[in-house]
């Protein structure tokens, strides 16, 4: 199963290189011209692109609770972890992310 992800602005664009083999079509909000865009704009773009939104922003947690999926949201709760630590977390938990993406009932996955 291939999962396309959209990385939120709070995550480094360089994460794309760490995820390329797992999600070849992964994209960062900056590459879509969404730098500084509001949460609802990013939410709608993730939905229209059929992406799992990966974020550190608690606002997307709230949107997920209020609206449900789509998009599915992976909320990273790792504090000030660097890019390599986040990449390692995502790679280690990728089987869980795949399971989450395939679950029609799931809307939010918290990773820490």
Residue pairs with C-beta under 8 A, 6 or more apart in sequence:
1 98
1 101
1 102
2 23
2 24
2 25
3 22
3 23
3 52
3 97
3 98
3 101
4 23
4 25
4 26
4 27
4 49
4 50
4 51
4 52
5 19
5 23
5 26
5 27
5 51
5 52
5 53
5 54
5 74
6 26
6 27
6 28
6 29
6 32
6 42
6 45
6 46
6 49
6 51
6 52
6 53
6 54
6 71
7 13
7 15
7 16
7 26
7 27
7 28
7 29
7 54
7 55
8 29
8 42
8 53
8 54
8 55
8 56
8 57
8 60
9 29
9 30
9 34
9 35
9 36
9 42
10 55
10 56
10 57
11 28
11 54
11 55
11 56
11 76
11 83
11 86
12 83
12 86
13 28
13 30
13 31
14 83
15 28
15 83
15 86
15 87
15 90
16 26
16 27
16 28
18 83
18 84
18 87
18 90
18 91
19 26
19 87
19 90
19 91
20 26
22 90
22 91
22 94
27 49
27 51
29 35
29 37
29 42
29 45
32 45
34 41
34 42
34 45
37 45
39 57
39 59
39 60
39 63
40 63
42 53
42 60
43 53
43 60
43 63
43 67
43 71
45 51
46 52
46 53
46 70
46 71
47 70
47 71
50 70
50 71
51 71
52 71
52 72
52 73
52 74
52 97
52 100
52 101
53 60
53 71
53 72
53 73
53 74
54 73
54 74
54 76
54 90
55 73
55 74
55 75
55 76
56 75
56 76
56 77
56 78
58 75
60 73
60 75
61 73
61 75
61 108
61 110
63 73
64 73
64 75
64 107
64 108
65 107
65 108
68 107
69 106
69 107
72 100
72 101
72 106
72 107
72 108
72 109
73 107
73 108
73 109
74 97
74 100
74 109
74 111
75 108
75 109
75 110
75 111
76 86
76 89
76 90
76 111
76 112
77 110
77 111
77 112
78 85
78 86
78 89
78 111
78 112
81 89
89 111
90 97
90 111
93 111
96 109
96 111
97 109
100 106
100 109
